[in-house]
Amino acid sequence: MRNLKVLIMLFMAVSMLSTACKKDEVTNPNPTTYSGTYQLYMDGNKVAEGTTEEVGLVTNLISIANGDAISLLISGVPVTIGESVNINNSSFSVSILGQNLLLSDGSDEGYFAIDGTITRTSSTKVSFQGNCSELFSSTTYSFSGFAESEAYKNIENAK
């Protein structure tokens, strides 16, 4: 789990560095707030679903979370509606973090896609499916689900 936290911190640092060098823009004192819905199945069982305001978009990387219960990070989301990409653990990936997903003891869990697809199902919805494993584990689990938010309409503009 410590390695998982290091990976998350590394991702956050890279994200901040990539946006820190932009020119200051006039900020909107009343920014638009988006909400989103999500659903996640693992090994054929629904393990998470809900609505949240924890929605993120940076170029073609999207996130949706609900506190510590679930966090989905999907990178390499296609711009074109109907397009699918193959998960390859670098440019196109799905990361799943949460609690009480496959375990019921409340401990932190982290799963990373090893194969599958990411599909832009509509202007607001991204679906995914494939196989994943825990960090440093050879056990694999099937997964599928979606993340949906009006914020994801801006993927075309975020590039």
C-alpha positions in Angstrom: 0.0 0.0 0.0 3.0 2.3 0.6 4.0 1.9 -3.0 0.5 2.8 -4.1 0.6 6.0 -2.1 4.0 6.8 -3.6 2.6 6.3 -7.1 -0.4 8.6 -6.3 1.9 11.3 -4.9 4.1 11.0 -8.0 1.1 11.4 -10.3 -0.1 14.4 -8.3 3.4 16.0 -8.5 3.6 15.5 -12.3 0.1 16.9 -12.7 1.0 20.0 -10.8 4.2 20.5 -12.7 2.5 20.2 -16.0 0.0 22.9 -15.1 2.2 25.1 -13.1 4.1 26.6 -16.0 1.1 28.1 -17.8 0.4 31.8 -17.9 -1.9 33.1 -15.3 -5.4 33.4 -16.7 -8.3 35.5 -15.5 -10.2 33.2 -13.1 -13.9 32.9 -13.0 -15.1 33.8 -9.5 -18.1 31.5 -10.0 -16.6 28.4 -11.6 -18.9 25.7 -13.0 -19.3 22.7 -10.7 -19.9 19.4 -12.3 -21.2 16.2 -10.8 -20.9 12.7 -12.2 -22.1 9.1 -11.8 -20.1 6.0 -11.8 -20.5 2.2 -11.6 -17.9 -0.5 -11.2 -18.1 -4.3 -11.4 -15.3 -6.6 -10.3 -15.4 -10.3 -11.0 -19.1 -9.9 -12.1 -20.2 -8.2 -8.8 -21.3 -4.6 -8.5 -18.8 -3.2 -6.0 -19.5 0.6 -6.4 -22.0 3.0 -7.8 -23.1 6.5 -7.0 -23.2 10.2 -7.8 -20.5 12.6 -6.7 -19.1 16.1 -7.3 -15.5 14.8 -7.2 -15.0 14.9 -11.0 -11.7 15.8 -12.7 -10.5 16.3 -16.3 -7.0 17.1 -17.5 -6.6 16.7 -21.3 -7.7 13.1 -21.9 -7.3 11.9 -18.3 -10.5 11.8 -16.3 -11.2 11.0 -12.7 -14.2 10.4 -10.5 -14.2 9.7 -6.8 -16.4 9.5 -3.7 -14.2 10.2 -0.7 -12.1 7.1 0.3 -14.8 4.7 -0.9 -13.8 4.8 -4.6 -11.5 6.6 -7.0 -11.4 5.9 -10.7 -8.6 7.3 -12.8 -8.9 6.7 -16.6 -6.1 7.9 -18.9 -6.1 8.0 -22.6 -9.8 8.6 -23.1 -10.6 8.7 -26.8 -11.8 12.1 -28.1 -14.1 10.6 -30.8 -17.5 9.3 -29.6 -17.7 5.6 -30.3 -13.9 5.1 -30.4 -12.2 2.5 -28.3 -8.5 2.1 -27.3 -6.7 -0.9 -25.9 -5.4 -0.6 -22.4 -1.6 -0.8 -22.5 -0.5 0.2 -19.0 1.2 3.4 -20.2 -0.9 5.8 -22.3 -4.2 4.0 -21.9 -5.0 2.8 -18.4 -7.5 2.4 -15.6 -6.6 2.7 -11.9 -9.1 1.7 -9.2 -8.6 2.8 -5.6 -11.1 2.3 -2.8 -12.3 0.4 0.2 -14.6 -2.6 0.5 -14.3 -3.4 -3.2 -13.2 -7.0 -3.1 -12.2 -7.0 0.6 -14.8 -6.4 3.3 -12.5 -5.3 6.1 -12.4 -1.6 5.2 -8.7 -1.7 4.2 -7.4 0.3 1.2 -7.4 -1.5 -2.1 -5.7 -0.6 -5.4 -6.1 -2.3 -8.7 -4.4 -1.5 -12.0 -5.6 -2.5 -15.5 -3.5 -5.1 -17.3 -5.6 -5.4 -20.4 -9.0 -4.4 -21.8 -10.5 -1.4 -23.5 -11.6 2.2 -22.8 -14.5 3.4 -24.9 -15.9 6.9 -25.4 -19.6 5.9 -25.3 -21.0 9.4 -25.6 -19.9 13.0 -25.1 -20.4 12.6 -21.4 -19.7 8.9 -20.8 -16.6 6.7 -20.8 -16.9 3.0 -20.3 -14.1 0.5 -19.6 -13.7 -3.3 -19.2 -10.8 -5.7 -18.9 -8.6 -7.4 -16.3 -6.8 -5.9 -13.4 -4.5 -6.9 -10.6 -3.3 -5.5 -7.3 0.1 -3.9 -7.3 2.8 -6.6 -7.1 0.3 -9.4 -7.3 -0.2 -12.0 -10.0 -3.9 -12.6 -9.2 -6.2 -11.0 -11.8 -9.8 -9.9 -11.6 -12.2 -8.9 -14.3 -13.6 -5.4 -14.2 -16.1 -3.2 -16.1 -17.9 0.0 -15.5 -18.4 3.6 -16.5 -17.8 7.2 -15.5 -20.2 9.9 -16.7 -20.2 13.7 -16.3 -21.0 16.8 -18.2 -17.4 17.8 -17.5 -16.2 15.1 -19.9 -17.7 17.0 -22.9 -14.7 19.2 -22.6 -12.2 16.4 -23.5 -12.1 17.8 -27.0 -11.2 21.3 -25.7 -8.7 20.1 -23.1 -6.1 18.8 -25.7 
